Amino acid sequence: MIIDLDKLNVGTWFSMEGGGQVCIRVCAGDDYRMIRDQVVKVRSEIVFDPKTRQAQRLKEEVIDDRLLTELLWDFCIVEWKDLYDANEKPIPCTREMKSLLMGRSPKFFTFVSGCLDRLREIESAEAEALEKN
């Protein structure tokens, strides 16, 4: 098997009904860890137990869910073509626009989610095929 190290998880183009194309990729492994590291803060505090007279350090992870979602959509939606607003102006493919469309457009959200499901199915089938060989 040949693996092009310059083209790891570059994305797959999908055509939308009514026009437009979106390049989608799955976020997993190192990419997910990198994103998670940006949104998780570890809060630490020392708590004193008067009964045992011992101090204990408690650690808690605090996750910025909104930023996590925004970064995941930004990663998974690589690019798009031929998407226009109501005034027929091209919609720029920015992190803010990706979040807006995923959060406010059920049609766009359903399309992207369906594409991600298809990509996961394809990757799973390819992994199974490799195991059989």
Secondary structure as GFF3:
##gff-version 3
##sequence-region A 1 133
A	DSSP	three_ten_helix	5	7	.	.	.	ID=ss1
A	DSSP	beta_strand	12	15	.	.	.	ID=ss2
A	DSSP	beta_strand	21	24	.	.	.	ID=ss3
A	DSSP	alpha_helix	29	39	.	.	.	ID=ss4
A	DSSP	beta_strand	40	49	.	.	.	ID=ss5
A	DSSP	beta_strand	54	63	.	.	.	ID=ss6
A	DSSP	alpha_helix	65	76	.	.	.	ID=ss7
A	DSSP	beta_strand	77	81	.	.	.	ID=ss8
A	DSSP	alpha_helix	95	104	.	.	.	ID=ss9
A	DSSP	alpha_helix	106	132	.	.	.	ID=ss10
###
